Amino acid sequence: MESLMADKQNFHKSCFRCEHCGGKLSLGNYASLHGRMYCKPHYKQLFKSKGNYDEGFGQKPHKELWNNKNSPENT
């Protein structure tokens, strides 16, 4: 089987697919975030929907992490 390497991960060529739509990806039409691969249109769509990378992709927003560091019980 053919394999390819993207973001320091090895993929079967047929398994290299968008996390959102399942469409086949190539080395020229993908974007990755937090180890997940997306086609460029869905990467842009998901990013724009929330206005930041973390919330748009289901991760904890950085502002929550910052608030936890600055809370009185952590000082």
PyMOL CGO cylinders between C-alpha atoms (Angstrom):
from pymol import cmd
from pymol.cgo import CYLINDER

trace = [
    CYLINDER, 0.00, 0.00, 0.00, 1.09, 3.54, -0.64, 0.3, 1, 1, 1, 1, 1, 1,
    CYLINDER, 1.09, 3.54, -0.64, 1.68, 5.71, 2.38, 0.3, 1, 1, 1, 1, 1, 1,
    CYLINDER, 1.68, 5.71, 2.38, 2.35, 9.37, 2.94, 0.3, 1, 1, 1, 1, 1, 1,
    CYLINDER, 2.35, 9.37, 2.94, 3.63, 11.44, 5.80, 0.3, 1, 1, 1, 1, 1, 1,
    CYLINDER, 3.63, 11.44, 5.80, 1.83, 14.57, 6.98, 0.3, 1, 1, 1, 1, 1, 1,
    CYLINDER, 1.83, 14.57, 6.98, 2.35, 16.43, 10.26, 0.3, 1, 1, 1, 1, 1, 1,
    CYLINDER, 2.35, 16.43, 10.26, 4.85, 13.79, 11.43, 0.3, 1, 1, 1, 1, 1, 1,
    CYLINDER, 4.85, 13.79, 11.43, 2.17, 11.08, 11.06, 0.3, 1, 1, 1, 1, 1, 1,
    CYLINDER, 2.17, 11.08, 11.06, 2.08, 8.20, 8.61, 0.3, 1, 1, 1, 1, 1, 1,
    CYLINDER, 2.08, 8.20, 8.61, -1.14, 7.59, 6.67, 0.3, 1, 1, 1, 1, 1, 1,
    CYLINDER, -1.14, 7.59, 6.67, -2.30, 5.06, 4.11, 0.3, 1, 1, 1, 1, 1, 1,
    CYLINDER, -2.30, 5.06, 4.11, -3.08, 7.09, 1.04, 0.3, 1, 1, 1, 1, 1, 1,
    CYLINDER, -3.08, 7.09, 1.04, -6.71, 5.90, 1.15, 0.3, 1, 1, 1, 1, 1, 1,
    CYLINDER, -6.71, 5.90, 1.15, -7.05, 6.73, 4.89, 0.3, 1, 1, 1, 1, 1, 1,
    CYLINDER, -7.05, 6.73, 4.89, -5.84, 10.33, 4.59, 0.3, 1, 1, 1, 1, 1, 1,
    CYLINDER, -5.84, 10.33, 4.59, -9.28, 11.96, 4.88, 0.3, 1, 1, 1, 1, 1, 1,
    CYLINDER, -9.28, 11.96, 4.88, -10.91, 15.09, 6.24, 0.3, 1, 1, 1, 1, 1, 1,
    CYLINDER, -10.91, 15.09, 6.24, -12.03, 14.71, 9.86, 0.3, 1, 1, 1, 1, 1, 1,
    CYLINDER, -12.03, 14.71, 9.86, -15.20, 16.70, 9.10, 0.3, 1, 1, 1, 1, 1, 1,
    CYLINDER, -15.20, 16.70, 9.10, -16.48, 15.46, 5.72, 0.3, 1, 1, 1, 1, 1, 1,
    CYLINDER, -16.48, 15.46, 5.72, -14.45, 12.30, 5.10, 0.3, 1, 1, 1, 1, 1, 1,
    CYLINDER, -14.45, 12.30, 5.10, -13.21, 13.56, 1.73, 0.3, 1, 1, 1, 1, 1, 1,
    CYLINDER, -13.21, 13.56, 1.73, -9.86, 12.30, 0.46, 0.3, 1, 1, 1, 1, 1, 1,
    CYLINDER, -9.86, 12.30, 0.46, -6.95, 14.61, 1.16, 0.3, 1, 1, 1, 1, 1, 1,
    CYLINDER, -6.95, 14.61, 1.16, -3.64, 15.15, -0.56, 0.3, 1, 1, 1, 1, 1, 1,
    CYLINDER, -3.64, 15.15, -0.56, -0.48, 16.84, 0.63, 0.3, 1, 1, 1, 1, 1, 1,
    CYLINDER, -0.48, 16.84, 0.63, -1.53, 19.99, -1.24, 0.3, 1, 1, 1, 1, 1, 1,
    CYLINDER, -1.53, 19.99, -1.24, -5.10, 20.37, 0.05, 0.3, 1, 1, 1, 1, 1, 1,
    CYLINDER, -5.10, 20.37, 0.05, -5.08, 19.69, 3.78, 0.3, 1, 1, 1, 1, 1, 1,
    CYLINDER, -5.08, 19.69, 3.78, -4.69, 21.66, 6.99, 0.3, 1, 1, 1, 1, 1, 1,
    CYLINDER, -4.69, 21.66, 6.99, -4.22, 20.22, 10.46, 0.3, 1, 1, 1, 1, 1, 1,
    CYLINDER, -4.22, 20.22, 10.46, -4.93, 21.28, 13.99, 0.3, 1, 1, 1, 1, 1, 1,
    CYLINDER, -4.93, 21.28, 13.99, -4.41, 19.31, 17.22, 0.3, 1, 1, 1, 1, 1, 1,
    CYLINDER, -4.41, 19.31, 17.22, -3.40, 16.26, 15.16, 0.3, 1, 1, 1, 1, 1, 1,
    CYLINDER, -3.40, 16.26, 15.16, -6.62, 16.24, 13.14, 0.3, 1, 1, 1, 1, 1, 1,
    CYLINDER, -6.62, 16.24, 13.14, -6.63, 16.63, 9.37, 0.3, 1, 1, 1, 1, 1, 1,
    CYLINDER, -6.63, 16.63, 9.37, -9.15, 18.74, 7.48, 0.3, 1, 1, 1, 1, 1, 1,
    CYLINDER, -9.15, 18.74, 7.48, -9.72, 19.77, 3.88, 0.3, 1, 1, 1, 1, 1, 1,
    CYLINDER, -9.72, 19.77, 3.88, -8.93, 23.46, 3.48, 0.3, 1, 1, 1, 1, 1, 1,
    CYLINDER, -8.93, 23.46, 3.48, -12.57, 24.52, 2.89, 0.3, 1, 1, 1, 1, 1, 1,
    CYLINDER, -12.57, 24.52, 2.89, -13.79, 22.85, 6.12, 0.3, 1, 1, 1, 1, 1, 1,
    CYLINDER, -13.79, 22.85, 6.12, -10.78, 24.09, 8.08, 0.3, 1, 1, 1, 1, 1, 1,
    CYLINDER, -10.78, 24.09, 8.08, -11.67, 27.65, 7.09, 0.3, 1, 1, 1, 1, 1, 1,
    CYLINDER, -11.67, 27.65, 7.09, -15.40, 27.09, 7.67, 0.3, 1, 1, 1, 1, 1, 1,
    CYLINDER, -15.40, 27.09, 7.67, -14.90, 25.66, 11.17, 0.3, 1, 1, 1, 1, 1, 1,
    CYLINDER, -14.90, 25.66, 11.17, -12.42, 28.38, 12.11, 0.3, 1, 1, 1, 1, 1, 1,
    CYLINDER, -12.42, 28.38, 12.11, -14.73, 31.18, 10.97, 0.3, 1, 1, 1, 1, 1, 1,
    CYLINDER, -14.73, 31.18, 10.97, -17.78, 29.74, 12.76, 0.3, 1, 1, 1, 1, 1, 1,
    CYLINDER, -17.78, 29.74, 12.76, -16.35, 30.52, 16.22, 0.3, 1, 1, 1, 1, 1, 1,
    CYLINDER, -16.35, 30.52, 16.22, -13.70, 33.11, 15.48, 0.3, 1, 1, 1, 1, 1, 1,
    CYLINDER, -13.70, 33.11, 15.48, -10.86, 31.18, 17.09, 0.3, 1, 1, 1, 1, 1, 1,
    CYLINDER, -10.86, 31.18, 17.09, -9.12, 27.91, 16.49, 0.3, 1, 1, 1, 1, 1, 1,
    CYLINDER, -9.12, 27.91, 16.49, -9.88, 26.25, 19.80, 0.3, 1, 1, 1, 1, 1, 1,
    CYLINDER, -9.88, 26.25, 19.80, -13.64, 26.77, 20.08, 0.3, 1, 1, 1, 1, 1, 1,
    CYLINDER, -13.64, 26.77, 20.08, -14.14, 26.19, 16.36, 0.3, 1, 1, 1, 1, 1, 1,
    CYLINDER, -14.14, 26.19, 16.36, -12.55, 22.77, 16.65, 0.3, 1, 1, 1, 1, 1, 1,
    CYLINDER, -12.55, 22.77, 16.65, -14.10, 21.64, 19.93, 0.3, 1, 1, 1, 1, 1, 1,
    CYLINDER, -14.10, 21.64, 19.93, -11.14, 22.41, 22.19, 0.3, 1, 1, 1, 1, 1, 1,
    CYLINDER, -11.14, 22.41, 22.19, -11.19, 24.43, 25.41, 0.3, 1, 1, 1, 1, 1, 1,
    CYLINDER, -11.19, 24.43, 25.41, -10.78, 28.13, 24.65, 0.3, 1, 1, 1, 1, 1, 1,
    CYLINDER, -10.78, 28.13, 24.65, -7.47, 29.65, 25.71, 0.3, 1, 1, 1, 1, 1, 1,
    CYLINDER, -7.47, 29.65, 25.71, -9.30, 32.36, 27.63, 0.3, 1, 1, 1, 1, 1, 1,
    CYLINDER, -9.30, 32.36, 27.63, -10.64, 29.70, 30.02, 0.3, 1, 1, 1, 1, 1, 1,
    CYLINDER, -10.64, 29.70, 30.02, -7.10, 28.50, 30.64, 0.3, 1, 1, 1, 1, 1, 1,
    CYLINDER, -7.10, 28.50, 30.64, -5.94, 32.08, 31.22, 0.3, 1, 1, 1, 1, 1, 1,
    CYLINDER, -5.94, 32.08, 31.22, -8.85, 32.74, 33.62, 0.3, 1, 1, 1, 1, 1, 1,
    CYLINDER, -8.85, 32.74, 33.62, -7.94, 29.61, 35.61, 0.3, 1, 1, 1, 1, 1, 1,
    CYLINDER, -7.94, 29.61, 35.61, -4.33, 30.80, 35.94, 0.3, 1, 1, 1, 1, 1, 1,
    CYLINDER, -4.33, 30.80, 35.94, -5.44, 34.25, 37.13, 0.3, 1, 1, 1, 1, 1, 1,
    CYLINDER, -5.44, 34.25, 37.13, -8.10, 33.12, 39.58, 0.3, 1, 1, 1, 1, 1, 1,
    CYLINDER, -8.10, 33.12, 39.58, -7.55, 34.00, 43.28, 0.3, 1, 1, 1, 1, 1, 1,
    CYLINDER, -7.55, 34.00, 43.28, -7.21, 30.39, 44.43, 0.3, 1, 1, 1, 1, 1, 1,
    CYLINDER, -7.21, 30.39, 44.43, -4.23, 29.88, 42.10, 0.3, 1, 1, 1, 1, 1, 1,
    CYLINDER, -4.23, 29.88, 42.10, -2.22, 32.83, 43.47, 0.3, 1, 1, 1, 1, 1, 1,
]
cmd.load_cgo(trace, "trace")
